[in-house]
Amino acid sequence: MNNGKQIDLPAQVERVKRKTRPWKSIIALLLAIAAAVISHRASHGRSTFAGTSYLTNQFIIYGTAALFLIFGSVATYGLAGKARELLEPKAGRAHAAIIRYAILIVGAFTTLLIALVLFGVPVAQLVLGGALTTVFVSIAAQQALGNVFAGLVLALARPFKVGDAVRLRSGALGGTLDGIVTDIGITYVRFDTDGSVMSIPNSQVLNAVVGPIPAAQEDSPVAADGKSGTPGGPEQPQPRPAGPT
């Protein structure tokens, strides 16, 4: 208790973690850059490491390269999470998630490429072999990659947003589907349809006709003419007045 108010210790710990998270990522990034510079200088026999033995020099090269890989991965993951946290209130959850994935992919690829160069691995041969491997993997994962790119298109085009009540019409969906958008992910869009949540692949949502759910229109009563029971229908026999039997 503090001044009559109960202190929420887990909430305070989480708040402190959020404040210190960007500094950890920035420090990790600076350490990764320093490790890369030291490894590069040692591998090229610069004057700083000219007096060291061969074994010590190799230890410095590979040790700092490993440190660069570790610190680079930590910095990439932390900066991606912080970017999503900052952009989510302004750009929305879908756009923030896409930016986070982009930072993770670019950062991981850059970190891995620089680490391979520091370890002395021939990157040109790996790039050629990786290009061929990427072709085969892309063919095998064509549908999954199609959902990812469809999610990017949906996030940029924004035909709907979370919380909208929309109607999807497509043959792949079996006709018409009405629901409320609860989440727009990188591979699936989730709809709440009468209390049950459905996950629909982004490619099917992108190929469907999207529109708002039309308001229910009540049939207005139509006055019948004096000669027929329905408008424009055939004449119906009119009842005769009762007479003397």
Summary of the structure (lengths in Angstrom):
residues: 245
radius of gyration: 32.7
end to end distance: 99.6
largest distance: 137.4
contacts: 609
relative contact order: 0.07
helix: 58%
strand: 14%
